[in-house]
Amino acid sequence: MMEMLTILQQNGMLFLMGQYPNGPLGGVLCTLLVSVLAIVFALPLGVLLSVARVSPYRWLRWPATAWVYVLRGIPLLMVVFWTYFCLPLLLGHTLSGFGTMLITLVIYESAYIAEIVRAGIQALPPGQYEASRALGMSYTRTFRLVILPQALYNMLPSLVSQLVSIIKDSTLGYVINVPELTFAANQVNNQLLTKPFQVFAIVALSYYIICFSLTWLANWLERRIAQKRNRSHPVASSQSGTLLVTKPVIEE
């Protein structure tokens, strides 16, 4: 334990932010930055894919379904390599490791977010959609104003949990020289040479603290949403101080 504290004291800033400001941003801050940006950019794409997945139009539903099934069926490392080698050929210039990893996570995580949002949409009572259409709202307007706001609100805990998965997936950025936490730890390990267990124990503890905190947040959000949902569906309602009972009255 004392050795770990000594390593943190000597290399704490490298673990936290890499070589910044004298070099690229790295460490914990780089890990969090690429993960948060990935879920921010993957969320709109995932929402579009989820809407296409539940669409009655096959020309929308089939390509979205293929996108989701293909990406969920292959390892993330393969997508990292495809992005790293293919995008420069398509764009005509090379990308930084950070940009490559960000694009990879956006593409890959959009398939998982699409399934999360699709589950939220299909969990809503069908009467929500039917009532909106009965009021004359178009298909697009119904999803934009009625269905998606409720689905996204209900899916907040799952989206936070997906952020935990993205943070752990970001460690694969090490293979393309993204200066995230694992890469910073390897730099420290190359300097010390004789203390790999202590160095990577610090990395494991850092990931545990971050992921445990986000998991706690997801559980807290889930409890709050459940409490709000229970309060919004009372058995009886009160109006002007009088209890209204829903039991019908039968006249003689």
Disulfide bonds with the S-S distance in Angstrom:
none
